[in-house]
Amino acid sequence: MPETIYYLEMLTPPPAPAGPLPEGFSVRAVDPPQPEVNRQFYIEVGGPWQWTDRLVWSESDWKSHVYKPVVKTFVGRVGTQDAGFFEFEQQDGGNVEIVYFGLLPDFIGKGLGGALLDSAIEAAWDLPGTKRVWLHTCSDDHQRALANYRSRGFTLFDPERSSSS
């Protein structure tokens, strides 16, 4: 079956703040940027979901990407263990794209995806000038990905692009 891509957006911040994080769960910005952190999470989180576009990147490519002032990376942790990450990019017109988001395989199914997504949404809306937060997912992502995004207030947009490729 061909992959279906879904483009989702949020035009206003959620009406209520995210609920409390699960016990022992925290999220921190990767500051200063660390290309090796982005690379490692990209490989480990994206492996099961066939993320491949950045696998060919050199060390220089990773550095030039993560040091862009518009790119921000955050890591979710449970206690002292890394559990997942998200990376977003500020774009023209007040747009913030959640470019990559996910949990490490050992943390999937433990109720952390919603908490990590709530943190990503909050961090994106905390940026000055944010007018829209958007992302895309596909039918090859985790079976709960689309439902998780929609349950947090994202809605589908651009139906011509939200179709089978």
C-alpha positions in Angstrom: 0.0 0.0 0.0 1.4 3.4 -0.9 2.4 5.8 1.9 -0.1 8.5 2.8 1.3 11.8 4.0 -0.7 14.0 6.4 0.0 17.7 6.8 -1.3 19.1 10.1 -1.4 22.6 11.6 -2.3 24.4 14.8 -3.3 28.1 14.4 -3.7 29.0 18.1 -2.0 27.7 21.2 -4.0 25.1 23.1 -6.6 26.6 25.4 -5.2 25.0 28.5 -1.6 24.4 29.5 -0.4 20.8 29.1 -1.1 18.6 32.0 1.6 17.5 34.4 4.4 15.5 32.9 4.7 11.9 33.9 6.8 11.3 37.0 10.5 11.5 36.3 9.9 12.9 32.8 11.6 16.1 31.8 12.5 18.0 28.6 15.5 20.2 28.0 16.8 22.2 25.2 20.0 21.1 23.6 21.9 24.4 24.1 24.5 24.9 22.8 23.6 22.8 19.7 25.3 19.4 19.5 25.2 17.9 16.0 26.0 14.4 17.3 22.9 14.5 19.5 20.6 15.3 16.5 22.3 12.7 14.4 22.1 10.0 17.0 18.4 10.7 17.8 17.6 10.8 14.1 19.2 7.4 13.6 17.8 5.7 16.7 14.3 7.3 16.7 13.8 7.2 12.9 15.2 3.8 12.2 12.0 1.9 12.8 10.0 4.4 10.7 12.4 4.5 7.7 13.7 8.0 8.1 16.4 8.1 5.5 16.9 11.6 4.0 19.6 12.6 6.5 21.5 9.3 6.6 23.8 10.6 3.9 24.7 13.8 5.8 28.3 14.4 6.6 29.5 15.7 9.9 29.7 19.2 8.2 26.1 18.9 7.1 24.9 18.1 10.6 26.9 21.0 12.0 25.7 23.6 9.5 22.1 22.4 10.1 22.0 22.4 13.9 23.9 25.7 14.3 21.2 27.6 12.3 19.6 30.0 14.7 16.1 28.9 13.5 16.7 25.2 14.4 16.0 24.1 18.0 16.3 20.6 19.5 14.9 19.3 22.7 15.5 16.0 24.5 12.9 14.2 26.6 14.3 12.2 29.5 12.9 9.7 32.1 15.1 10.1 35.1 18.6 10.0 33.7 17.8 8.2 30.5 17.1 9.8 27.1 13.7 8.9 25.9 13.0 10.9 22.8 13.5 14.2 21.0 12.0 16.9 18.8 13.5 19.3 16.4 11.7 22.3 15.1 12.5 25.1 12.7 11.3 28.7 12.8 10.1 29.8 9.3 8.9 33.0 7.7 5.6 34.4 8.6 5.5 33.1 12.2 5.5 29.5 11.1 7.2 26.9 13.3 7.6 23.4 11.8 8.0 20.4 14.1 10.4 18.7 11.7 11.3 15.6 13.7 9.6 14.1 16.7 9.7 10.7 18.4 10.6 8.4 21.1 13.4 5.9 21.3 12.2 2.3 20.8 12.5 1.3 24.4 10.1 4.2 25.5 7.3 3.6 23.0 4.1 2.4 24.5 4.8 3.9 28.0 2.6 6.9 27.7 5.3 9.4 27.0 4.4 10.4 23.4 1.7 12.8 24.5 3.9 14.4 27.1 6.7 14.9 24.7 4.3 16.3 22.1 2.8 18.7 24.7 6.3 19.9 25.4 7.0 20.4 21.7 3.8 22.4 21.2 4.5 24.6 24.3 8.1 25.2 23.2 7.0 26.2 19.7 4.3 28.6 20.9 6.8 30.1 23.4 8.9 31.5 20.5 8.2 35.1 19.9 6.0 35.8 16.8 4.7 32.2 16.4 1.4 32.3 14.5 1.2 28.7 13.3 2.8 25.4 14.3 2.7 22.6 11.7 4.1 19.2 11.0 3.7 16.3 8.7 3.4 12.6 9.4 2.7 9.6 7.3 1.1 6.2 7.3 4.5 4.6 7.8 4.9 6.4 11.2 3.8 4.8 14.5 0.1 3.8 14.4 -0.8 6.3 17.1 1.1 9.3 15.6 -1.8 10.8 13.7 -4.2 10.3 16.6 -1.7 11.8 19.0 -1.3 15.0 16.9 -5.0 15.4 16.3 -5.9 14.8 20.0 -3.6 17.8 20.9 -5.4 20.1 18.5 -3.6 19.7 15.2 -5.9 19.7 12.1 -5.4 18.5 8.6 -4.6 21.1 5.9 -3.7 21.1 2.2 -5.8 18.1 1.2 -4.0 18.0 -2.2 -0.7 17.3 -0.4 -2.4 15.0 2.2 -2.7 12.1 -0.1 -0.9 9.0 -1.3 2.4 9.6 -2.9 
